[in-house]
Amino acid sequence: MDGAGRVYFHTLGCQMNEVDTGKMRARLTAQGWVTTDDPGLADLVLVNTCSVREKAVDKMRSVLGSYRMARRFGQRVTIGVAGCVAQERGAELLERYPEVDLVFGPDGVNRVDELVARAQRGERVMDTTFLDLDGYPFSDEIDPATTGVAGFVTIQKGCDNKCTFCIVPATRGAEASRPADAIVAEVAALVARGIKDVTLLGQNVNSYGLKRVGEKTFAELLRAVHEVPGLEVLRYTTSHPRDMGPDVVQCYADLPKLASHLHLPVQSGSNRVLKRMKRYYTREHFLDVVAQLRKARPDLVLSTDIIVGFPGETDEDFEQTMSLLDDAGFVTSFSFKYNPRPGTPALKLKDEVDPAVASARLTRWQDAQRERSLQFHRSLEGSVVRALVEGASRHDEGVVAGRTSAFTMVNFPGSPELAGSFVDVRVTRGFTHSCRGELVGA
């Protein structure tokens, strides 16, 4: 079959993958494709993959197996694999999975309609070529499935850092920044659709614009987006602590729409481990950046990424990471055991940490983090917070969920018609991951 039909998307991994899926949906919709939520009804299945951790790769194998079985039982379906695993292992996927018709990396997202058309004409397609960075063709399409009050806008792709544990430079390529005018225009278009809370996305947002002559810096971009009429909350992710400059810090003092939450991945609290990771900052520098940020925005809430069990990590190194939990005051964190990734420099490090030791360290960190998260949310009890209502709670009837500038989720009795509005909520109880409250003046 050469033409449009029903397409099912299965997205794994990070928020950038979710945005990439939205861009593919926009291009295919323009060609007449209709999105279905039932893979059993699909003429085209696209699995958008992640390779940052092996668990995501295992998940890809599992879901791909189920779609392959449908093909074997006679269902006429074109199967495509997109994203980071496709970029990393394209030829292997085509060889290992004969039912797969199409494999393409992140740089193929903007040509998905062309690639699908080739696959439907009977060609087995593999496209893992990185595009020229000059005039890189960022997509301006908006996902037709965009709903709710929060949206995401890509401002750059790729990463020029060479962290020894990270596979992103190999799967996403070198950094390229999207023109600031296009970013501001997309934010404005999302606001026109009812979006009030926008997150700017990039692998290393702080280096935005530095490779484009005459382009805005990241701080200048924040200021430009901040001026979009109707935008209420501005967020961004992800930052590299080495590149967090004073101009961005100053934005926290000057821009009231800039959220009082920042995800700032530290990875380790040990200078020795940070050096082996090639993070190019020290614990002391990280804490100095945190102090500057909190001086500019005293109520700033921090989250971070932590890797335990990196090759050569000693008990003393791990204790330094544990102490950073209190010294930096992380309210939440994403924490993992070191996960060897194909082709990364860390594979050459032979002093592996015993898996049982790494697991014990991870458990200890996560237990301490949960306690700190609980303490923070309990500290809000009795206070009144301003929250943007996202919609009805997924768990409790008659309850709606709102998000504060600090990214704290507050659930309280209310009508779903409040979605999209800002309300004052008195926090009555804090839990590990959220708060309970009551609408002020209800």
C-alpha positions in Angstrom: 0.0 0.0 0.0 1.4 3.4 -1.0 -0.6 6.1 0.8 -2.1 7.3 4.0 -3.9 5.2 6.6 -3.8 4.9 10.4 -0.6 5.3 12.3 0.3 4.2 15.8 3.2 5.9 17.7 5.0 4.1 20.6 7.4 6.6 22.3 10.1 5.6 24.7 12.6 7.8 26.6 12.9 11.5 27.2 10.7 14.6 26.6 12.7 15.3 23.4 11.5 12.0 22.0 7.9 13.0 22.9 8.4 16.2 20.9 10.0 14.3 18.0 6.9 12.1 17.9 4.7 15.2 17.8 6.7 16.5 14.9 6.3 13.2 13.0 2.6 13.2 13.8 2.3 16.7 12.3 4.1 15.8 9.1 2.1 12.5 8.6 -1.2 14.2 9.5 -0.5 16.7 6.7 -0.2 13.8 4.3 -3.6 12.4 5.4 -2.5 9.9 8.1 -4.8 9.5 11.1 -3.4 8.7 14.5 -4.9 5.7 16.2 -4.5 4.6 19.9 -5.0 0.9 18.9 -1.9 -0.7 17.3 -4.2 -3.5 16.2 -5.9 -1.1 13.8 -2.7 0.5 12.5 -1.4 0.4 9.0 1.9 2.0 10.2 3.6 1.5 13.6 6.5 3.9 14.5 8.5 3.0 17.6 10.5 6.1 18.7 13.4 4.7 20.8 15.8 5.7 23.5 19.3 4.3 24.1 20.5 6.4 27.2 20.0 3.3 29.4 19.9 -0.4 28.5 16.5 -0.8 30.2 15.0 1.5 27.5 16.7 -0.7 24.8 15.2 -3.8 26.4 11.8 -2.1 26.4 12.2 -1.4 22.7 12.9 -5.1 22.0 9.8 -6.1 23.9 7.4 -3.7 22.2 8.9 -4.4 18.8 8.4 -8.1 19.3 4.7 -7.6 19.9 4.3 -5.6 16.7 6.3 -8.2 14.7 4.0 -10.9 15.9 1.0 -9.0 14.5 2.8 -8.9 11.1 3.4 -12.6 11.3 -0.2 -13.3 11.9 -1.2 -11.6 8.7 -1.9 -8.0 9.8 -0.8 -5.6 7.0 1.3 -3.1 8.8 4.5 -1.2 8.0 6.9 -1.2 11.0 9.4 1.6 11.6 12.0 2.2 14.3 13.0 5.8 14.9 15.2 7.6 17.4 18.4 6.9 19.2 18.6 3.1 19.0 17.8 3.4 15.3 20.7 5.8 14.9 23.1 3.6 16.9 22.1 0.2 15.6 20.3 0.7 12.3 21.9 -2.0 10.3 21.6 -4.5 13.2 17.9 -3.8 13.6 17.2 -4.5 9.9 19.2 -7.7 10.0 17.8 -8.9 13.3 14.2 -8.0 12.7 13.1 -8.9 9.1 9.6 -7.5 9.8 11.0 -4.0 10.3 10.6 -1.9 7.1 12.1 1.4 8.1 14.9 2.6 10.4 15.9 6.2 10.9 17.6 8.4 13.5 16.6 11.7 15.0 17.8 13.7 12.0 15.2 11.8 9.9 12.2 13.1 11.9 11.6 16.0 9.5 11.6 13.6 6.5 9.4 10.9 8.0 6.7 11.3 5.4 9.2 10.7 2.6 10.8 7.7 4.4 7.4 6.1 5.1 6.4 6.5 1.4 9.6 4.7 0.3 8.9 1.8 2.8 5.4 1.4 1.7 6.6 1.0 -1.9 8.4 -2.1 -0.7 11.9 -0.6 0.0 13.6 -1.5 3.2 14.8 1.9 4.3 17.7 2.9 6.6 18.5 6.6 7.1 21.0 7.4 9.9 22.9 10.2 8.2 23.5 13.3 10.3 22.4 16.4 8.4 24.7 19.4 7.8 24.6 21.7 10.8 24.5 24.8 8.6 20.9 25.7 8.1 19.8 22.6 10.0 16.2 22.0 9.1 14.4 22.2 12.5 10.7 21.5 12.2 8.2 24.3 12.7 5.1 22.1 12.7 3.1 21.9 15.8 1.8 18.5 17.0 -1.9 18.4 16.1 -2.5 16.4 19.3 -1.3 19.3 21.5 -3.7 19.8 24.4 -3.7 20.9 28.0 -1.8 23.8 29.6 1.8 22.8 29.2 3.9 22.6 26.0 7.4 21.9 24.9 9.5 23.7 22.3 12.9 22.4 20.9 15.5 25.1 20.8 18.6 23.0 19.8 19.7 19.4 19.1 22.8 17.4 19.8 25.6 17.9 22.3 29.3 18.9 21.9 30.3 17.8 25.4 32.1 14.5 25.7 31.0 13.1 29.1 32.5 9.7 29.3 29.3 7.9 30.3 27.0 9.5 27.7 25.8 8.2 24.3 23.9 11.3 23.3 26.7 12.8 21.1 26.7 9.6 19.1 23.0 9.3 18.7 21.9 13.0 18.4 25.0 14.4 16.8 26.7 17.7 17.2 25.0 20.8 18.6 22.8 22.9 16.3 20.7 25.8 17.5 17.3 26.7 16.1 16.8 30.3 15.0 15.4 32.4 17.9 12.6 33.9 15.8 11.3 30.5 15.0 11.3 29.5 18.7 9.5 32.7 19.7 6.9 32.1 16.9 6.3 28.5 18.0 5.8 29.6 21.6 3.3 32.2 20.5 1.5 29.6 18.4 1.3 27.3 21.4 0.0 30.1 23.6 -2.7 30.8 21.0 -3.8 27.2 21.4 -4.2 27.7 25.2 -0.8 26.6 26.4 0.4 28.7 29.3 3.4 26.8 30.7 6.2 26.3 28.1 9.5 24.3 28.5 12.4 25.0 26.1 14.2 21.8 25.3 17.8 21.0 24.3 20.6 18.6 25.3 22.6 21.6 26.6 20.5 24.7 26.5 23.2 27.0 28.1 25.3 26.7 24.9 22.3 27.8 22.7 23.3 30.1 19.9 27.0 30.1 20.4 27.7 28.4 17.1 25.4 30.7 15.1 26.9 34.1 14.1 24.6 36.9 15.3 22.2 34.6 17.2 20.9 35.4 20.6 22.6 33.8 23.7 20.5 31.6 25.8 19.9 34.4 28.3 18.7 36.7 25.5 16.4 33.9 24.2 14.9 33.5 27.6 14.2 37.3 27.7 12.7 37.2 24.2 10.4 34.2 25.0 9.4 35.8 28.3 7.8 38.7 26.4 5.4 36.5 24.5 1.9 37.8 25.4 -0.2 35.2 27.2 2.8 33.1 28.4 2.5 32.5 32.1 5.3 30.1 33.0 8.7 29.6 31.3 10.9 26.6 32.0 13.9 24.9 30.3 15.9 21.7 30.4 18.6 20.5 30.4 21.5 22.7 31.7 25.1 21.9 32.1 26.5 23.3 35.4 29.8 24.2 33.7 27.9 26.5 31.3 25.5 28.2 33.7 26.7 31.8 33.3 25.9 35.0 35.3 23.6 36.2 32.5 21.3 33.3 32.9 21.5 33.6 36.7 20.4 37.2 36.4 17.3 36.1 34.5 16.1 34.6 37.7 16.1 38.0 39.3 14.6 39.8 36.3 12.0 37.5 34.8 9.0 36.7 37.0 7.6 34.1 34.5 10.8 32.1 34.7 9.9 29.1 36.9 11.3 28.7 40.4 12.4 25.2 39.5 15.6 24.2 37.8 16.9 20.8 36.8 20.7 21.0 37.1 22.3 17.6 36.6 25.4 17.1 38.9 25.9 13.3 38.4 28.3 13.0 41.4 29.5 14.9 44.4 33.1 13.7 44.1 35.6 15.8 42.3 37.6 12.7 41.4 34.6 11.0 39.8 33.5 14.2 38.1 37.0 14.4 36.5 36.7 10.8 35.3 33.3 11.6 33.9 34.8 14.7 32.1 32.1 17.0 33.5 34.7 19.9 33.7 33.4 21.4 36.9 34.1 20.7 40.6 31.8 20.2 43.5 32.8 23.6 44.8 31.9 25.2 41.4 28.5 23.5 41.4 27.7 24.7 44.9 28.8 28.2 44.0 26.4 28.2 41.0 23.6 27.0 43.3 24.4 29.8 45.8 24.3 32.4 43.0 21.0 31.1 41.7 19.4 31.1 45.1 20.6 34.7 45.7 18.8 35.7 42.5 15.7 33.5 43.3 15.5 32.6 47.0 12.6 30.2 46.6 14.4 28.2 43.8 13.8 24.5 43.9 16.5 22.2 42.5 16.3 18.7 41.0 19.2 16.8 39.6 20.6 13.6 38.0 22.8 11.2 39.9 24.9 8.3 38.7 26.2 5.9 41.4 28.7 3.1 40.9 30.6 4.9 38.1 33.9 3.0 37.5 36.4 3.6 40.3 33.8 5.2 42.7 35.0 4.5 46.2 33.0 4.6 49.4 34.5 8.0 50.1 33.5 9.2 46.7 29.9 8.1 47.3 29.8 9.7 50.7 30.7 13.0 49.0 27.7 12.5 46.7 25.5 11.7 49.7 26.5 14.9 51.5 25.7 16.9 48.3 22.0 16.0 48.9 22.0 18.3 51.9 24.5 20.8 50.7 22.7 21.5 47.5 19.2 20.8 48.9 17.8 18.8 46.0 14.1 18.4 46.3 13.9 15.6 43.7 16.4 13.6 41.6 16.6 11.0 38.9 19.2 8.5 40.1 20.6 5.4 38.4 23.4 2.9 38.6 26.1 3.4 36.1 25.0 1.8 32.8 27.7 1.1 30.3 26.7 2.3 26.8 28.2 1.2 23.5 31.0 3.3 22.2 31.3 5.6 25.2 34.8 6.3 26.6 33.8 5.0 30.1 33.9 1.5 28.6 37.7 1.7 28.8 37.6 2.1 32.5 38.3 -1.3 34.0 37.8 -0.6 37.8 34.1 -1.5 37.8 32.1 -1.2 41.0 30.6 -4.4 42.3 27.0 -4.4 41.2 25.7 -5.3 44.7 27.7 -2.4 46.1 26.3 -0.1 43.4 22.7 -1.3 44.1 23.2 -0.7 47.9 24.4 2.9 47.2 21.5 3.6 44.9 19.0 2.4 47.5 20.7 4.6 50.1 20.6 7.7 47.9 17.0 7.1 46.9 15.8 6.5 50.5 17.5 9.8 51.6 16.1 11.6 48.6 12.5 10.4 49.4 12.9 11.7 52.9 14.1 15.1 51.8 11.3 15.3 49.2 8.8 14.5 52.0 10.3 17.1 54.3 10.1 19.7 51.6 6.4 19.0 50.8 5.6 18.9 54.5 7.2 22.3 55.0 4.5 23.7 52.7 1.7 22.6 55.0 -0.4 25.6 56.0 1.0 27.8 53.3 -0.9 29.1 50.3 0.6 28.4 46.9 -0.3 29.6 43.4 -0.9 26.7 41.0 -1.8 26.4 37.3 -4.6 23.8 37.1 -3.7 21.0 34.6 -6.9 19.1 34.8 -8.7 16.3 36.6 -6.8 14.0 38.8 -6.1 10.6 37.3 -6.7 8.9 40.6 -9.4 10.7 42.6 -12.9 11.6 41.4 -13.8 15.2 42.1 -10.1 16.2 42.5 -8.0 18.4 40.2 -4.3 18.7 39.9 -2.3 21.9 39.8 1.4 22.7 39.3 3.3 25.5 41.0 6.1 27.5 39.5 8.4 25.2 41.6 7.0 22.2 39.8 5.2 21.0 42.9 2.0 19.0 42.2 -0.9 20.0 44.3 -4.2 17.9 44.3 -7.4 19.5 45.7 -11.2 19.1 45.4 -12.4 21.1 42.4 -14.0 21.2 39.0 -12.2 20.1 35.8 -13.4 23.4 34.4 -10.7 25.1 36.4 -8.1 23.7 33.9 -5.9 26.4 32.5 -6.6 28.9 35.4 -4.3 29.9 38.2 -5.7 29.4 41.7 -4.6 29.8 45.3 -4.4 26.5 47.2 -3.8 26.1 50.9 -1.6 23.0 51.4 -3.1 20.7 54.0 -0.7 17.8 53.7 2.6 17.0 52.1 3.6 13.6 50.6 6.7 12.3 49.0 5.8 13.3 45.5 3.0 15.8 45.8 0.8 17.8 48.1 -2.9 17.8 49.1 -4.7 21.1 49.5 -7.9 23.0 49.4 -9.0 25.9 47.2 -8.7 29.2 49.0 -12.1 30.9 49.0 -14.0 27.8 47.9 
